[in-house]
């Protein structure tokens, strides 16, 4: 019986010690973020280019399609339901979207990865 408890105590100690020192914590990059670009510039970028845009979502165009606008123009944004993260956004809200340019034969849109309200 004593032989069975000792390994359990050791494993418990290692787990508690590791967790308290962040051994099991997940982190990410902390530093300067990618600077925001404009819709006009985004429309000229290559497919799969990563962009950060600041502006307004002015209208819903379909299930996941929205019209995004800044001072330089408009672009379609593909925002899946789970990307909203519980946010309620109106056309009056200034938002920041981050995602990838998705170019097809005759259209350009942003496949949105993250969205946050700026003001």
N, CA, C and O of each residue as an XYZ file, in Angstrom:
476
protein
N       0.821     -1.189      0.000
C       0.000      0.000      0.000
C       0.869      1.258      0.000
O       0.575      2.213     -0.720
N       1.943      1.265      0.809
C       2.810      2.432      0.887
C       3.530      2.670     -0.445
O       3.785      3.815     -0.818
N       3.856      1.589     -1.157
C       4.521      1.735     -2.441
C       3.597      2.395     -3.473
O       4.089      3.080     -4.369
N       2.303      2.212     -3.375
C       1.342      2.792     -4.312
C       1.101      4.271     -4.057
O       0.788      5.001     -4.998
N       1.231      4.733     -2.844
C       0.976      6.126     -2.495
C       2.154      7.014     -2.875
O       1.951      8.148     -3.309
N       3.361      6.529     -2.725
C       4.547      7.344     -2.986
C       4.587      7.871     -4.428
O       4.805      9.070     -4.605
N       4.390      7.053     -5.462
C       4.385      7.595     -6.829
C       3.271      8.622     -7.050
O       3.461      9.593     -7.782
N       2.136      8.416     -6.436
C       1.035      9.366     -6.575
C       1.410     10.696     -5.936
O       1.115     11.751     -6.498
N       2.047     10.667     -4.781
C       2.486     11.898     -4.124
C       3.522     12.630     -4.971
O       3.470     13.853     -5.099
N       4.451     11.894     -5.542
C       5.484     12.506     -6.387
C       4.841     13.160     -7.612
O       5.157     14.305     -7.934
N       3.948     12.452     -8.292
C       3.279     13.012     -9.465
C       2.448     14.242     -9.108
O       2.423     15.217     -9.860
N       1.775     14.197     -7.972
C       1.000     15.346     -7.520
C       1.916     16.536     -7.269
O       1.598     17.655     -7.671
N       3.053     16.310     -6.606
C       4.015     17.372     -6.317
C       4.549     17.976     -7.615
O       4.632     19.198     -7.737
N       4.910     17.142     -8.576
C       5.442     17.624     -9.854
C       4.381     18.441    -10.590
O       4.693     19.493    -11.147
N       3.151     17.979    -10.600
C       2.077     18.692    -11.278
C       1.820     20.049    -10.630
O       1.713     21.057    -11.329
N       1.720     20.086     -9.302
C       1.466     21.335     -8.583
C       2.632     22.302     -8.766
O       2.408     23.488     -9.005
N       3.844     21.831     -8.661
C       5.015     22.680     -8.825
C       5.088     23.224    -10.255
O       5.360     24.407    -10.460
N       4.847     22.369    -11.227
C       4.891     22.789    -12.628
C       3.806     23.806    -12.936
O       4.058     24.783    -13.640
N       2.615     23.594    -12.424
C       1.509     24.515    -12.681
C       1.755     25.858    -12.019
O       1.397     26.895    -12.576
N       2.356     25.856    -10.847
C       2.594     27.123    -10.161
C       3.709     27.922    -10.820
O       3.791     29.134    -10.622
N       4.553     27.284    -11.584
C       5.636     27.977    -12.277
C       5.326     28.213    -13.751
O       6.213     28.589    -14.517
N       4.086     27.998    -14.150
C       3.679     28.283    -15.523
C       4.091     27.234    -16.529
O       4.052     27.495    -17.732
N       4.483     26.062    -16.080
C       4.932     25.033    -17.008
C       3.810     24.566    -17.927
O       4.072     24.106    -19.039
N       2.581     24.676    -17.478
C       1.460     24.207    -18.282
C       0.664     25.365    -18.878
O      -0.351     25.135    -19.536
N       1.094     26.577    -18.664
C       0.389     27.745    -19.181
C       0.711     27.944    -20.655
O       1.822     27.677    -21.114
N      -0.283     28.417    -21.374
C      -0.055     28.732    -22.778
C       0.067     30.230    -22.914
O      -0.671     30.982    -22.278
N       0.977     30.653    -23.723
C       1.173     32.079    -23.946
C       1.257     32.362    -25.417
O       0.918     31.518    -26.247
N       1.700     33.525    -25.732
C       1.835     33.914    -27.126
C       2.782     35.084    -27.238
O       3.441     35.465    -26.271
N       2.840     35.633    -28.396
C       3.735     36.747    -28.661
C       3.217     38.017    -28.000
O       2.025     38.318    -28.063
N       4.112     38.753    -27.374
C       3.791     40.057    -26.820
C       4.779     41.046    -27.414
O       5.990     40.893    -27.254
N       4.281     42.031    -28.078
C       5.160     43.008    -28.712
C       4.366     43.872    -29.648
O       3.136     43.862    -29.615
N       5.046     44.614    -30.476
C       4.316     45.489    -31.385
C       3.450     44.680    -32.341
O       3.881     43.664    -32.888
N       2.217     45.151    -32.531
C       1.322     44.446    -33.443
C       1.494     45.003    -34.850
O       2.109     46.048    -35.062
N       0.938     44.277    -35.788
C       1.010     44.719    -37.177
C       0.241     46.032    -37.290
O      -0.853     46.159    -36.740
N       0.786     46.974    -37.977
C       0.115     48.261    -38.113
C      -1.102     48.107    -39.023
O      -1.141     47.259    -39.915
N      -2.069     48.939    -38.768
C      -3.302     48.915    -39.525
C      -3.055     49.415    -40.945
O      -2.259     50.329    -41.164
N      -3.739     48.811    -41.897
C      -3.650     49.253    -43.287
C      -5.010     49.812    -43.684
O      -5.931     49.839    -42.868
N      -5.141     50.247    -44.899
C      -6.405     50.803    -45.376
C      -7.083     49.813    -46.321
O      -6.457     48.886    -46.835
N      -8.372     50.035    -46.533
C      -9.106     49.201    -47.477
C      -8.512     49.347    -48.879
O      -8.349     48.357    -49.591
N      -8.192     50.574    -49.271
C      -7.610     50.793    -50.608
C      -6.332     49.983    -50.788
O      -6.130     49.381    -51.842
N      -5.475     49.957    -49.788
C      -4.234     49.181    -49.850
C      -4.538     47.680    -49.832
O      -3.921     46.912    -50.570
N      -5.485     47.264    -48.994
C      -5.840     45.846    -48.886
C      -6.323     45.289    -50.218
O      -6.045     44.137    -50.550
N      -7.039     46.098    -50.972
C      -7.550     45.647    -52.275
C      -6.441     45.357    -53.277
O      -6.673     44.647    -54.256
N      -5.247     45.886    -53.058
C      -4.132     45.685    -53.988
C      -3.186     44.560    -53.544
O      -2.293     44.171    -54.295
N      -3.379     44.042    -52.333
C      -2.466     43.033    -51.798
C      -2.698     41.667    -52.427
O      -3.752     41.403    -53.007
N      -1.695     40.805    -52.302
C      -1.781     39.441    -52.825
C      -2.726     38.588    -51.979
O      -2.992     38.899    -50.818
N      -3.217     37.532    -52.566
C      -4.045     36.556    -51.865
C      -3.288     36.030    -50.650
O      -2.080     35.806    -50.719
N      -3.986     35.835    -49.551
C      -3.457     35.308    -48.290
C      -2.580     36.303    -47.523
O      -1.956     35.928    -46.530
N      -2.522     37.558    -47.965
C      -1.801     38.578    -47.197
C      -2.570     38.843    -45.908
O      -3.800     38.883    -45.906
N      -1.839     39.023    -44.820
C      -2.463     39.288    -43.530
C      -2.669     40.792    -43.379
O      -1.755     41.575    -43.637
N      -3.871     41.197    -42.959
C      -4.180     42.620    -42.818
C      -4.846     42.916    -41.482
O      -5.483     42.056    -40.874
N      -4.680     44.153    -41.048
C      -5.408     44.714    -39.921
C      -6.075     45.980    -40.431
O      -5.405     46.900    -40.901
N      -7.401     46.022    -40.336
C      -8.167     47.165    -40.834
C      -8.972     47.780    -39.695
O      -9.484     47.070    -38.829
N      -9.079     49.090    -39.704
C      -9.883     49.801    -38.711
C     -10.931     50.611    -39.455
O     -10.613     51.379    -40.363
N     -12.181     50.430    -39.060
C     -13.282     51.127    -39.714
C     -14.606     50.678    -39.138
O     -14.717     50.412    -37.942
N     -15.622     50.595    -40.007
C     -16.970     50.260    -39.565
C     -17.560     49.138    -40.409
O     -17.348     49.072    -41.620
N     -18.295     48.268    -39.754
C     -19.090     47.270    -40.470
C     -20.436     47.940    -40.692
O     -21.181     48.192    -39.745
N     -20.741     48.226    -41.953
C     -21.895     49.069    -42.238
C     -23.150     48.303    -42.641
O     -24.257     48.835    -42.568
N     -22.976     47.059    -43.064
C     -24.153     46.347    -43.553
C     -23.880     44.853    -43.671
O     -22.769     44.430    -43.990
N     -24.915     44.067    -43.409
C     -24.823     42.617    -43.601
C     -25.242     42.307    -45.037
O     -26.257     42.810    -45.519
N     -24.446     41.469    -45.719
C     -24.704     41.132    -47.118
C     -25.147     39.688    -47.314
O     -25.593     39.324    -48.403
N     -25.034     38.870    -46.291
C     -25.386     37.458    -46.380
C     -25.113     36.800    -45.048
O     -24.887     37.487    -44.053
N     -25.131     35.472    -45.012
C     -24.947     34.751    -43.750
C     -23.686     35.191    -43.008
O     -23.770     35.583    -41.844
N     -22.544     35.136    -43.641
C     -21.279     35.522    -43.011
C     -20.621     36.706    -43.716
O     -19.484     37.051    -43.394
N     -21.295     37.326    -44.654
C     -20.723     38.415    -45.452
C     -21.195     39.766    -44.927
O     -22.385     39.991    -44.706
N     -20.221     40.661    -44.733
C     -20.501     42.004    -44.242
C     -19.723     43.005    -45.086
O     -18.663     42.685    -45.625
N     -20.253     44.212    -45.196
C     -19.569     45.278    -45.895
C     -18.811     46.101    -44.861
O     -19.403     46.663    -43.939
N     -17.492     46.163    -45.028
C     -16.607     46.900    -44.123
C     -16.151     48.164    -44.833
O     -15.826     48.130    -46.019
N     -16.126     49.292    -44.103
C     -15.798     50.570    -44.722
C     -14.809     51.345    -43.862
O     -14.928     51.384    -42.637
N     -13.835     51.961    -44.520
C     -12.988     52.951    -43.858
C     -12.984     54.200    -44.741
O     -13.764     54.283    -45.689
N     -12.136     55.152    -44.449
C     -12.145     56.417    -45.190
C     -11.664     56.269    -46.635
O     -11.825     57.191    -47.436
N     -11.067     55.103    -46.980
C     -10.527     54.925    -48.329
C     -11.375     54.041    -49.234
O     -11.106     53.950    -50.432
N     -12.397     53.385    -48.680
C     -13.226     52.525    -49.518
C     -13.940     51.443    -48.736
O     -14.005     51.484    -47.507
N     -14.478     50.470    -49.467
C     -15.211     49.357    -48.863
C     -14.646     48.025    -49.357
O     -14.073     47.930    -50.442
N     -14.827     47.006    -48.523
C     -14.394     45.653    -48.851
C     -15.335     44.688    -48.138
O     -15.848     45.002    -47.064
N     -15.563     43.536    -48.719
C     -16.365     42.529    -48.055
C     -15.540     41.833    -46.980
O     -14.349     41.575    -47.155
N     -16.195     41.539    -45.872
C     -15.560     40.822    -44.772
C     -16.353     39.551    -44.509
O     -17.572     39.595    -44.345
N     -15.664     38.431    -44.470
C     -16.282     37.142    -44.157
C     -16.046     36.892    -42.669
O     -14.929     36.589    -42.249
N     -17.120     37.025    -41.871
C     -17.013     36.889    -40.413
C     -17.922     35.754    -39.974
O     -19.144     35.899    -39.976
N     -17.335     34.629    -39.601
C     -18.112     33.488    -39.123
C     -18.682     33.800    -37.743
O     -18.129     34.621    -37.011
N     -19.783     33.148    -37.390
C     -20.504     33.434    -36.145
C     -19.606     33.420    -34.907
O     -19.710     34.308    -34.061
N     -18.732     32.431    -34.792
C     -17.923     32.312    -33.575
C     -16.853     33.402    -33.471
O     -16.295     33.603    -32.392
N     -16.556     34.104    -34.557
C     -15.556     35.179    -34.535
C     -16.067     36.428    -33.822
O     -15.272     37.277    -33.418
N     -17.394     36.549    -33.665
C     -17.964     37.712    -32.978
C     -17.682     37.674    -31.473
O     -17.715     38.713    -30.814
N     -17.409     36.507    -30.935
C     -17.075     36.347    -29.508
C     -18.060     37.076    -28.595
O     -17.657     37.668    -27.594
N     -19.330     37.034    -28.931
C     -20.354     37.645    -28.089
C     -20.506     39.152    -28.246
O     -21.336     39.755    -27.566
N     -19.728     39.775    -29.121
C     -19.812     41.223    -29.319
C     -21.065     41.591    -30.113
O     -21.481     40.864    -31.015
N     -21.653     42.726    -29.761
C     -22.722     43.310    -30.557
C     -22.159     44.576    -31.174
O     -21.740     45.491    -30.465
N     -22.152     44.624    -32.493
C     -21.530     45.727    -33.227
C     -22.589     46.416    -34.076
O     -23.397     45.761    -34.736
N     -22.576     47.746    -34.050
C     -23.462     48.541    -34.893
C     -22.609     49.309    -35.905
O     -21.390     49.382    -35.750
N     -23.235     49.881    -36.939
C     -22.466     50.670    -37.903
C     -21.759     51.881    -37.273
O     -20.808     52.408    -37.850
N     -22.212     52.317    -36.114
C     -21.583     53.453    -35.438
C     -20.304     53.052    -34.699
O     -19.481     53.913    -34.386
N     -20.126     51.764    -34.417
C     -18.931     51.294    -33.718
C     -17.735     51.257    -34.655
O     -17.838     50.779    -35.785
N     -16.602     51.762    -34.187
C     -15.348     51.589    -34.918
C     -14.750     50.272    -34.459
O     -14.593     50.034    -33.261
N     -14.418     49.418    -35.414
C     -13.887     48.101    -35.094
C     -12.541     47.890    -35.764
O     -12.202     48.551    -36.746
N     -11.790     46.959    -35.213
C     -10.547     46.514    -35.845
C     -10.745     45.057    -36.223
O     -11.118     44.231    -35.390
N     -10.493     44.753    -37.487
C     -10.557     43.365    -37.934
C      -9.171     42.946    -38.393
O      -8.431     43.731    -38.986
N      -8.838     41.713    -38.113
C      -7.581     41.132    -38.567
C      -7.920     39.855    -39.305
O      -8.757     39.066    -38.867
N      -7.258     39.665    -40.429
C      -7.519     38.468    -41.201
C      -6.668     38.409    -42.452
O      -5.674     39.122    -42.590
N      -7.082     37.541    -43.358
C      -6.330     37.319    -44.591
C      -7.135     37.759    -45.801
O      -8.353     37.594    -45.853
N      -6.440     38.314    -46.758
C      -7.064     38.673    -48.029
C      -7.395     37.383    -48.774
O      -6.572     36.474    -48.882
N      -8.619     37.331    -49.282
C      -9.075     36.177    -50.059
C      -9.501     36.691    -51.429
O     -10.548     37.321    -51.576
N      -8.667     36.408    -52.430
C      -8.952     36.862    -53.790
C      -9.483     35.699    -54.622
O      -8.901     34.615    -54.663
N     -10.610     35.963    -55.285
C     -11.157     35.033    -56.257
C     -11.020     35.678    -57.630
O     -10.353     36.703    -57.768
N     -11.639     35.093    -58.636
C     -11.523     35.608    -59.994
C     -11.921     37.068    -60.094
O     -11.227     37.869    -60.721
N     -13.048     37.413    -59.472
C     -13.541     38.784    -59.630
C     -13.940     39.445    -58.313
O     -14.722     40.396    -58.314
N     -13.416     38.959    -57.198
C     -13.757     39.568    -55.919
C     -12.579     39.508    -54.951
O     -11.689     38.665    -55.059
N     -12.614     40.432    -54.008
C     -11.612     40.485    -52.947
C     -12.370     40.650    -51.644
O     -13.267     41.487    -51.542
N     -12.012     39.856    -50.653
C     -12.629     39.999    -49.335
C     -11.597     39.679    -48.264
O     -10.517     39.162    -48.549
N     -11.953     39.998    -47.030
C     -11.104     39.682    -45.896
C     -11.744     38.519    -45.148
O     -12.899     38.607    -44.731
N     -11.002     37.437    -44.979
C     -11.438     36.320    -44.157
C     -11.029     36.673    -42.725
O      -9.864     36.528    -42.357
N     -11.980     37.131    -41.928
C     -11.691     37.701    -40.616
C     -11.357     36.609    -39.599
O     -12.092     35.635    -39.441
N     -10.225     36.802    -38.913
C      -9.804     35.896    -37.839
C     -10.193     36.454    -36.478
O     -10.674     35.715    -35.619
N      -9.989     37.761    -36.273
C     -10.344     38.403    -35.004
C     -11.032     39.724    -35.278
O     -10.818     40.368    -36.304
N     -11.860     40.100    -34.330
C     -12.625     41.337    -34.431
C     -12.712     41.934    -33.032
O     -12.986     41.219    -32.068
N     -12.480     43.239    -32.914
C     -12.671     43.891    -31.616
C     -13.193     45.300    -31.834
O     -12.925     45.931    -32.856
N     -13.949     45.780    -30.846
C     -14.474     47.146    -30.900
C     -13.376     48.087    -30.397
O     -12.804     47.881    -29.326
N     -13.098     49.114    -31.187
C     -12.094     50.114    -30.805
C     -12.777     51.270    -30.078
O     -12.291     51.720    -29.040
N     -13.923     51.764    -30.624
C     -14.721     52.790    -29.957
C     -16.176     52.595    -30.299
O     -17.026     53.356    -29.838
